[in-house]
Amino acid sequence: MAPHESFPGDNPPDDLNAYQGMEQQQAERRARDRGWTTVRSLPPDAVVTMEYVVGRLNFTVADGRVQRCWMG
């Protein structure tokens, strides 16, 4: 199974811990290369809706680096 393939109802296989500390642009590029259909970068303490969206990867970014990463 190639990481760039899209599977309805599934998230791409990925190590979310690997994103922590990456520069924002590098993390966004890596996420898209690995098959995430939506990549959302947010500032710390951003108010966001919490609905779960398959294929979406969320980042909290501070000072240009990923602080936190989660699916949905």
Backbone hydrogen bonds in HBPLUS format (Angstrom, degrees):
<---DONOR---> <-ACCEPTOR-->    atom                        ^
c    i                          cat <-CA-CA->   ^        H-A-AA   ^      H-
h    n   atom  resd res      DA  || num        DHA   H-A  angle D-A-AA Bond
n    s   type  num  typ     dist DA aas  dist angle  dist       angle   num
A0005-GLU N   A0002-ALA O   3.21 MM   3  5.74 167.0  2.23 119.1 123.1     1
A0010-ASP N   A0007-PHE O   3.01 MM   3  5.49 158.8  2.05 143.6 142.9     2
A0018-ALA N   A0015-ASP O   3.07 MM   3  5.63 150.9  2.16 113.8 121.9     3
A0019-TYR N   A0016-LEU O   3.27 MM   3  5.82 160.9  2.31 113.7 118.6     4
A0022-MET N   A0019-TYR O   2.99 MM   3  5.53 165.3  2.02 136.9 140.0     5
A0021-GLY N   A0066-VAL O   2.79 MM  45  5.14 170.2  1.80 144.4 147.7     6
A0066-VAL N   A0022-MET O   2.84 MM  44  5.55 158.8  1.88 160.7 166.7     7
A0027-ALA N   A0023-GLU O   2.92 MM   4  6.14 161.8  1.95 161.8 167.7     8
A0024-GLN N   A0064-GLY O   2.86 MM  40  5.55 154.9  1.92 145.0 145.0     9
A0028-GLU N   A0024-GLN O   2.90 MM   4  6.13 164.3  1.93 159.0 163.0    10
A0029-ARG N   A0025-GLN O   3.01 MM   4  6.11 161.9  2.04 146.6 151.6    11
A0030-ARG N   A0026-GLN O   2.94 MM   4  6.11 160.9  1.97 148.0 153.6    12
A0031-ALA N   A0027-ALA O   2.91 MM   4  6.09 161.2  1.94 150.7 155.8    13
A0032-ARG N   A0028-GLU O   3.08 MM   4  6.32 164.5  2.10 150.0 153.5    14
A0033-ASP N   A0029-ARG O   2.93 MM   4  6.12 160.0  1.97 150.5 156.6    15
A0034-ARG N   A0030-ARG O   2.97 MM   4  6.16 136.7  2.16 143.6 154.9    16
A0034-ARG N   A0031-ALA O   3.17 MM   3  5.14 129.1  2.44  93.5 106.9    17
A0036-TRP N   A0031-ALA O   3.11 MM   5  5.61 164.6  2.14 150.2 145.4    18
A0035-GLY N   A0032-ARG O   3.08 MM   3  5.19 161.1  2.12 105.3 111.1    19
A0037-THR N   A0055-GLY O   2.92 MM  18  5.24 123.7  2.25 130.4 146.6    20
A0038-THR N   A0055-GLY O   3.12 MM  17  6.20 163.2  2.15 145.7 142.5    21
A0057-LEU N   A0038-THR O   2.84 MM  19  6.27 156.4  1.89 155.9 161.8    22
A0040-ARG N   A0057-LEU O   2.82 MM  17  6.21 165.4  1.85 160.1 165.1    23
A0059-PHE N   A0040-ARG O   2.71 MM  19  6.11 152.6  1.78 163.1 165.7    24
A0042-LEU N   A0059-PHE O   2.78 MM  17  5.97 157.1  1.83 150.6 158.2    25
A0061-VAL N   A0042-LEU O   2.71 MM  19  5.84 164.7  1.73 165.4 169.4    26
A0046-ALA N   A0043-PRO O   3.19 MM   3  5.60 137.0  2.39 142.4 136.0    27
A0053-VAL N   A0072-GLY O   2.96 MM  19  4.50 152.2  2.04 107.7 116.5    28
A0056-ARG N   A0053-VAL O   3.19 MM   3  5.72 151.6  2.28 138.5 136.1    29
A0072-GLY N   A0056-ARG O   2.78 MM  16  4.94 141.4  1.92 153.6 147.5    30
A0058-ASN N   A0070-TRP O   2.82 MM  12  5.30 172.5  1.83 167.1 169.2    31
A0070-TRP N   A0058-ASN O   3.03 MM  12  5.30 153.2  2.10 139.8 146.5    32
A0060-THR N   A0068-ARG O   2.95 MM   8  5.04 156.3  2.01 136.5 139.8    33
A0067-GLN N   A0060-THR O   2.69 MM   7  5.46 176.4  1.69 164.8 166.1    34
A0062-ALA N   A0065-ARG O   3.00 MM   3  5.52 157.5  2.05 157.4 154.3    35
A0065-ARG N   A0062-ALA O   3.03 MM   3  5.52 168.4  2.05 118.9 122.7    36
